[in-house]
Amino acid sequence: MESSTTGTSNPGNIGSPTPVTPANGTEVEKVVVRFAGDSGDGMQLTGNEFTKAAALAGNDISTFPDFPAEIRAPAGSIAGVSGFQLHFSSTDIHTPGDAPDVLIAMNPAALKANIGDLQLGGTLLINTGAFTKPNVAKAGYESNPLDDEAQLKNYEVHLVDINKLVNTALEETGLTSKEKGRCKNFFALGLMCWRYQRDAQPQIDNILAKFKKRPAVGEANVLAFKAGYNYGLTAEVFQATYKVKPASFEPGRYRNITGNEAVALGMVAAGQLAECPVVFSGYPITPASTVFHYLSNYKNYGVTTFQAEDEIAGIGAAIGASYGGAIGVTASSGPGIALKGEAIGLAQIVELPLVIISVQRGGPSTGLPTKTEQSDLYQSLFGRNGECPLPIIAAKTPTDAFYCAIEATRLATKYMTPVILLSDGYIANGAEPWKLPEVDDLEPFPVKHLKDAEGWMPYKRDEETLARSWVVPGTKGMAHRVGGLEKDFLTGNVSYDPENHERMCKIREDKIMGISKDYGDFDIEGEESGDVLIIGWGGTHGALRQAVGVLREDGKSVSHLQIRHMWPLNPKLGDLMKNFNKILVCELNMGQLLMVLRSEYLVDATGYNKMQGKPFTVAEICNAVTELV
């Protein structure tokens, strides 16, 4: 086991000028780094900053933030461990990596919770300053694991007293000991930036910009960053530095984006393409809240945001906005969508456009609020009383969420219906490079609020789409009533006629099922016939697509279909599945899509399921296919 300590080397080369990037390094294709520490250690911030550095270097990136479920878990406990994994590469990648090559453990709990995932032979950087007897006990260790050479012998281990080095670097700043301790994450960031040859100056500029309202804190974090960077440069205990060359991207302008950012920007773009104001009304809930936060920054693009007192009021205001002629939007996760269920039924029977964003998490009930799961397909399909079908779209990646938000809005306004857009915690918080689209390439779909009262009836329908017209309240000669009671087929007046009710249920069903005419080509990797077709949806896309690439390189006849339109299903899907000997449906649930496919197509599909709050690994999918065939 290689071990490094603070020793007698210059602790961070304090007071040195801004560090420069080392000239040489061992070239590697890709690296997976995981930062792990207490929820107060700033691991998410550190991971995000290192992600920016990778993006600036031109690497392809994929991230996986892993938040603790407890808001205030005891410091130093397993429940309070926060992690951030980044996969950066010189080649095309689709996942944040099966297992880290490098693990930075800021305390004993972080080590215990994550060491089992580290690659054999991987690099383990441990903050020895946090390995006090109380912290070791809180993590559930009977003795200090740093004294157990057998446990660490399979890794390249670096023992660094980050606490001490940061305190030394900041001793003249006037900060309290607690304030100094909050800067130690930037030491780890600086050390990783040195190890992977990241230019230090842009990162220093980022730190100062992030803390511009607290310049003293910003300067302290810069000192900690430099201490970490220069520790790597001067301590001479690391075997090498590494260089990951820029990836090859299509020409264009790129930015780093998370799924929730993409959804928000997609809604902004949708409002512009529809030439219609957007009104978002919701209530905070993990992991959907940041959609609200991002949208609140776009008032100058006709976006209004309103925080309601609860989930029911949130969707009520969104429906009211749609009734008033705007594009109503609301967002939540499974528990919140459950509360919105009756109001979703109201929007469906009234036939108003509404975009309902469901960012899934582990359930049922409060479940696993910070962990990813594809838990709510059943809820989206069946979670309302009566015959209440709705179109459902599932984003497959963070960048795809932008286009799915536009698609959901287009369908909602064209067919006068609520549309459910499914995301999940993995997509919402994960990040990847996004090629900014050309505005002219985004197809407009300007909405039309009917103003001509001649021959108009409230529920007179378009012959092609079966959608009723969208009339803004107060339009002269077009007064009409809306509400949850059944409507007359044309007048919209309350009707208890049995035959009318059946007729209205069928016409609403026909309208939704007719949406499948708008679908484009399948998102399929590989041939449209063969031994195995892997079917997935939502955030499983990256692992499935990358696994299929591995399997095909091994000569296996495997293809991959990622379904975007969850309902109604593509009418060509049944014929496609008949072309394969085996169907493997991979989901982060107990088989919700599998049941739908078996019911709709009577296909003998096999499910591969996982419910651990974690995404699939590529290895898991490869093993599942190997066992199947």
N, C-alpha and C positions, 0 to 999 in steps of 0.2 A: 504494500500500500504506500503510495506516495503521499506525503503529508507536508503542508506548508503552514507556517505560523507567522505571527508578526515579527518574531525574532528581533534582531537589532537593526534591520533595514530601516531606511528613512520612511516613517509612517505616512505614506501618501505624498511625499515630496512637497510638504506644505510650503506655500508661498512661491511655488514655481510659476513661471508663465503658463499661459494656456497650453495644454499638451497638444502634441501633433500626432497624427496617425502613424503607426509604425510602417516602415516601407515594405516589408516582406511578410509573407504568411503562407502557411500550408493551404493550398486551394482545395476546397471541398464543395460538393454539389449542393448539399442542403444540411440544415441544422435544425434541431428541435430544442428549444430552451424553455424551461419552466421556472418561474419565480414563485416561491411559496413562503408564506409567513403568516403572522397574526393579521386579523382583519384591520388592525390599526397600523400595520407596517407599510401600507402604500403599495401593495403588490400590483393592484390594478393600474395605478398611475405609472409604476415602473414598466409594466408590460406594455402599456399603451405608448410610452415614450420610446421604448426599444423597437416597437413596431414601426413607429414613425421613422426611426433611423434606418430600419431595413427597407422601408418604402423609398426613402430618399436615395438609398444605395441602388435602387432599381431591381430589388429582389421580388419574386412572387411571394406572397405572404398569405397565411391563414392563421387565425387566432382562436383560442378557446379560453375565455375568462371563466373562472369557477369561483362563484361567490359563496360564502357561508350562509346557511339558511337562517341562523339566529342573528337578530339585529344587534344584540349586545351579548354575545357569547363571552364567557369568562376568558380574560386574556391568557394566552398560553395553552388553551385547551384545544383538543382535536376539533370540536364543534366550531371553533373560531378561525380555523385555517382558511386562508384565501389564496387562490392560485391563479396564475395567468400563463398559458402556454402559447408560444409562438413558433410556427414553422416557417422558415424563410429559405428560399431556394433560388438557384440559377436556372431551374427548369420548371415546367408547368406542374403545379400541385393543386390538390383539391381538398385536403384535410389539414388540421393542425398537428398531424402526426400521431402515430399509435403510441409512442413512448418517447420521453425526452432523452436527448443525448447529454443534456446539461441540466442539473437540478441545483437551484440556489435555495438552500433551506435556512431561513432566518431564525428559527427557533426549534426546540425539540419536537413540538407538535407537528410542525411542517415536515420535519424529517420523517417522523413515524407515518404520517398520512401519505407521503409521496414516494418514499424510497423504493417501495415495491414496484413502482412504474418505471424506474430508471433503467435504461439499457445496461446490460452487463458490459463493463469496461467504460461506462459513461463517466462524465465529469461531475463530481459532487463538491459544491462549494458550501461550506457550513460556517455560519456565524457563531463562533465559539463563545462570544461574549454573552449570548442568551442562554447558554447551557448551565444555568445555576441549579442548585438542588431543588428549589421550588418548581422551576419550569420543567425540569426533568420528571418530577413527580406528577405534575399536571398533565403531562403528555402520556402518562401511563407506563413509563419506564420504571423498572425496579432499580436500575443503576444507570449511570451515565453511558449512553450508547457510544460515545467517542472513545471510551476505554475498551470497547469490545472490537478488537481488530478483526475477528471472524466475520462480524456483520458488515464491515466496510471494505474487506479485502478485495472484493470484485470490482471496485471502482477506482478511478483516479481522484483521490480525495485531497481537497485543499481546505485546511483549517485556518480560518482568518478571524481574528477578533475585531469584527467590524465595529462593534460598540465602542471599543477603546480607540480605534483609529479615527472614528468620526468625532469623538469627544476631543481628541487631540487636535484635529483639524479645525474645530470650531471653538477652541478654548478662549480666543480673544474676541468672539462675536458678542458676548454679553447675553447669550441665550441661556435659559435654564436647562438643567439636565434633561428634563422631559422634552423640551423643544429640540434639543440636540438629537435626542433619540429618534425623533420623527424624520430626521434627515438621512438615516442610515440606508434607506432604500436607494437613494441617489448614489451612494458609494457602490452598491451592487450594480447599478446601472452603468456607472463609469467604468467599472472593472469589465463588464461584458462588452461595452463599446470598445475598450482597448483590445480585448481578446479577439473580437471579430472585425477589427480595423474600421470602425465607424468614425467619421470625422467628428471631432469633439465640438467644434464651434457652433454648428447648427443646434446641437443639443443644449449647449449653454444658453444660446439665444432663446430656445423654447422654454427653458426653465425660468429665465428672467421674465419672459412674456406671460407665462402662466401665473407667476406670483407678482405681477406688476403692481397690484394693489397692496402687497405686503413686501416691499423691496428688501427689508432686512431678512425675511425668510427666504426670499429668492436668492440673495447673495450667499446665505448659509448653505442652501442646497447646491449651489454652484461649487462652493468649497468642498462639500462632501463628494460631489461628482468628480471633481479634479483629484481628490484624494484617492478615490477608487481607481480612476484612470491611471494615475501615476504610480499607484501601488503595483499594478500590473506591469508597468513600464520599468520599475526600478527594483522590485523585490526579487526578481530572477528565480522564481519558484515555479512558474508555469512552463510546461514543456514547449509550447508554441503558441503563436497567434494563428488565426484562421481567416481565410478570405473566401467569401461566397460571391461569385461574379454576378453581375446583373442578369436578370432573365430576359428572354426575347419576348417582347410584346408587340402587338400590332401598333403601327404608328398612331399617335393620338395623345391626348392629354389625360392623365390618370390622377386619381386621388384615392386615399384610403377611406373605406366606408364600412359602417356596421349595418346590420339589417334594419334596425329601428330608424337610423338616419335615412336609409334608402326608402323605407316606407313613407316617411315624412316628406322627403323630396319628391317622391312619386305622387303624393297627394297634391303637393304644390303644382307640379307639372300638369297633373290631371285637371286641376282647376283652370289653368291657362289654356289647355287644349280644348276644354269644354266651354271656355269663355263664360265661366260661371263661378261665383264666389264659393269658397269652401268654409264650412263651419264645423269645427271639431269641438265636441262636447264629451267630457269623460271624467273619470275619477281615478286617482293614482292607484296602481297595482303592479307588482312585480310579475313579469319583466316587461310590461307594456308602457310603463310611465314615461320613458324617454321619448316615445313617439309624440306625446303631448309636449314635452319640453322643446323638442326640435321644431315642431310646427309653430310654436309661439313666437319664433324668430322671423316669421314671414308675413307679418301684417301688411307689408308693402306690396305683397303679391295677392291681396284679396283673401287672406286667410284669417279667420276669426277663431280664437280658442277660448273655451269657457270651462272652468273647473266647477262641476256640479257638486252638490252635497253628498251624493251617493251614486251608485251604478245605475239605478233606475232613473233617477233624474237626468243622468248623463245621456242616456239614450233617448229619453223623452224630449230633451232639448234638441238633440240631433234630428229626430223625426220632425219636430216643429220647424227646424231650419229647412228641411227638405220640402215640407208643405209650403213654406214661404218662398220657394224657388231657388234655394241654394243647394249645394251638395253637402248633405249631412254626413258626418263621419264620427264614429266612436271607436274606442279601443279598450280592450281589457284582456284578461286571461280567464281560464276556465271558471273559477268561482264567480267572477264578475259577469261572464256571459250567461251563467245560470240565472243570476238575478235579472238580467236583461231579457230573459226568454219570452215573457208575456208581451213586452213592448216590441220585440222582433216580430212576433205574430201580428201585432197591430200594423206594423209597417208593411207586412206581407199582404194582409187583407185589404189595406187601404191602397196598396200598390204605389208606393213612393220609392224613389231611389235613395239608397242608404248604403254606406260602406261600413261594415263591421269588422274590425281588425281583432283577431284573436291570437295573442302570442302565448302559445301553449307552455305549460309547465307540468311538473309531476302532480298527480292527483291520487285519489279524490279529495274533496274538501280542501283544506289548506295544503295538504300533501307536501310536496317538495318545492317550495316557492322559488328557489333560485336554481333549480336543476332542470335540465331539458328533458322533454318527453313528448311524444306524439299522442297525447292523451285524449284529444277532444274531437276526433273525427265523428264518433257516434253522436256526440253532443251537437255538432254542427248539422249533421244529417237529420237527427230525430229529436232534438232537444226542445220541441215545442208541442203544444197541444193541437190536436186536429190535423187535417191534411195541410201541411205548411212547408212545401218544398222550396228550397232556395239554392241558387248557384253557389258553389264553393270552389275557391281557388287556393292553391298551396304554393307558396314561394319555395324555391329549392336552394337558394344561396342568398347571402346578404345583397349582392348586386341585383339578383333576380327580383328581389322584393320591390325595387323601384318600378320595374315594368309590370309586376303583378298589381301594384296599387293603381297604375294607369288602366290596366285591363279591367280591374274590379269596378272602377268608376265608369268606364265606357259601357260595360254590360249593365250596370245599375241604371244609367241614364237612358240607354237605348231600349231596355226592356221594362223599365219602371218597376224595379224590384230591389229589395235589399240583397246585398252580396256579402258573403263571408269570406274574408281573406285570412288564411291560416299562415301563421309564422310559428316560431318556437324559440325557446331561450337560446339555443345554439346559434340560430340565424340572427336573432335580435342583438346579441352581444358580440358575436364573432365579427371579424373584419377581414376584408380582402381588397385587392386593387380593383378599382372600377374605372373603366374607360368612359369618360364623360361623353354622352351621346351628342350628336349634332342636333340642334333644335329642329332644323328642317327635316330631319329623319323621323321625328315623332309625329304621327298622323293625327291631325285635329279631329275632334268629333263634337262640334259646337251643338249645345243643347238648344231645343226650341220650346219656349213656353207659348202654348197656343193662346192666341188673342182674338181669333175670329169666332164669334159665337154662332154664326150661321150653320145650322145643321149639327151643332155640337150636342153631345150627350156625355155626361161624366165618365161612363164606362164604355163608350164607343171605342173600338180597338183598331189599331193598325193591322191591316190584312196580313202583312208579312211577319211582324214581331209579336202580334197579339197584345202589344202594350197599349194602355190607355194614354190619353194626352196628359201633359203636365201643365196645369193651369195655376197661375199665381193668385192667391186670394185677393179679392178686390177688383179683379179684371171685370170690366163692365159686361153685364149680361151673362156672366158665367158663374154665378153663385151656386155652390153645391155643398153637400154635407159629407164629412168623413167620420170614421169611427170604427170601433171593433165589431159592431154588429154586421151580419151578412147584408150584402148589397143586392139591389135589383140589377139584373144583367146589363141594363143600359142606363137607367136613371140614377143609380146609386142610392136610391131611397132604401130605407130599412125594409128587408123582406124576410119573412119566415116561411115562404113557400118552399116545400120540400124539393120540388123539381128544380127550382131556381138555385137552391143551395148546391145541389149536386152538379148542376151545370156550371156554376161559378168555381167550384172546387176543380172540376175537370179543365176549365179554360185556364185557370192559374197554373195547373200542372202542365198543360200543353205549352204554355208560354215558357215555362222554365226549361222543359225538355227540348224545346226548339232552339235554345241557346247553343246547343252543340253544332248547329250549322255554322257558327262563327269560328270554330276551332281551326287552328293551323295544323302543321305536320307534327308527328310524334317527336318527342325528345328521346331518340333511341341511339345508343352506342352499339355498333356492331351490325350484323346482318339481321334481316327480318324473319329469319328461320334458323333453327339449330337445335342444340341439345338442351340448353338452359336459358330461360329468360328471367332475369332478375328484375322485379318490379319494386319500385320504392316511391316515396312521396316526401315532400318537405325537405328538412335539413339533413336527411340521410344521403342526399345526392353525392356529396364529395367522396364519402367512404365507398359507396357502391360503384361510382364511376372509376375511381382509382383501383379498386379491387378487380373490376372487369378488365382493366388494362393489364394488370399483372397476370390474370388468368389467360387472357388471349395471347400474351407473350409466351406462355407455357404451352400454347397450342390447343387450348380448350375452346370448344364451340359455345361461347357464352355471350349473351347480349344484355343490355341494360335499358330499361324503360323507366323514366321518371315522370310520373303523372302530375300535371299541373292542374287540370280541371277535374276536381274530385267529384263534382256533381254539376250537371249530368255528365256521365262518362262519355268518352269519345266513342261514337258508334262503330268505329273500326277496331276497337280494342278486342272484341271477341274473336274476330278472324285472325288477328295478330297472334293471340295466345295459342290458337290451334296449330300454329306453325312450329311450335317447340315441344320437345319431349317432356320437359320438366318446367314448372313455373315455381320460382322461389320469391315469396313476398316478404320483404325485410322491413320491419317497423319497430319503433321504440314504444311498443305497447304490447298488448296480449293478442293482437291479430284483428284489428278493427277493419282495415282495408281488405284483409284476407276474407273476412266474412262477407263483405260487400261483393267481392269478385266471385266468390263461390255462389252466392245467392243470385247474382245477376246473370252469370254465364255457366253455372253448373260445372265449373272447371275444377279439376283435381289439383289444386295448387297447394304448396307446402309453405308454412310460415316459418320465418326465422325472427325471433323476438327477443328484445332486451329491455329491461325496465330498471335501470340502476342510476338514473339521473345523468348518465354519460352517453356520448354518441358512440356509434359503432366504430370499431377499428377496422382497418383494411384486412388485417390478419383474420379477424373473426369472420368476415364475409368470405374470404378465400377458403377457410376451413369448412364453412357451411356448404359451399358449392361442391367442394371435394367430397364431403360426406354424402351429398345428395346424389352424385353421379357414380 
